[in-house]
Amino acid sequence: MTPVPTPPYRVPDFCPDCREKFLAVVGWIAPALESTLSPAPPEPITTPEDTLRRAGISSERQAVYQRRLSSLLAGRK
């Protein structure tokens, strides 16, 4: 695990005018950094069979198509 870096500046280091701007920038950047650094949920895996099933093509029809295609590629009819 990597150590948490110490920020180079603290809020009291800024003059009152700059302090307000500093806090505004930090408030704007922090959520963006947090969403960037947090791991994204894994994407679901969609198989070709799932796509055909959603399109209403049955597994029997898929099997017939695959046999015909295999026969054509093998040079048989």
N, C-alpha and C positions, 0 to 999 in steps of 0.2 A: 504494500500500500504506500502511495506517495504521500509525503508530508504536506500539510496544508501551508501554502506560502503566507508569509506575513505581509499584509498590505503596506506599501511604502508611505502612505499618508493616513492620518487619522482626521476625523471631522474637526477636532479643536485646532488642528494645524492651519485651517483656512480662516481668512478674515470673514466677518459676518456676511458681506455681500457674496463672496465666493462660496461660502459654506452652503448657501441656499442653492446655488447652481450645481455644486458638487453633489448634494443630496438628490437633486432632480435627475442628474445624469445617472447616478447609481441606481435610483429607483426605476429608470428607464432601461438600463442595461441588464440589471440583475435577472428579471424574468426571461429575457432572451437567452442569457447564458445558461440559466437553469434548464430551459427547454432544450437547448443545444447539447448540453452535457448529459442529460438523462437518457437512458437507453430507450430506443423506440421499441414498441411491441413487435414481435415477429410477424412477418407477413404470412397469411395463410397460403398453403401450397395448393394450387389448382392443377389437377391432372387432366389430360385430354379426355379421359373417360367421364370425369365430372362435368366438363364442358358439354359433351354430347348428351349426357343424362339431363342436364338443365335445358338443353334444346329439345328434349322430348324423344331422343333416339334411344331405343331400348338396347340392352346389352346383347340380345339375340341378333338384332339388326347390325350392331357393331361387328359381331363375330362373322356374320355372312359377308359383310363388306371386306373384312380383313382376309378371309379365305379367298375371295375373288381377287383381291389385289395381290395376294401371295402367288396365286396361280398365274396371273398375268405376268408378274415379275419373273417367275420361273420358266415362262415360255409355254405354259400349258393353257388349255382353254376349258 
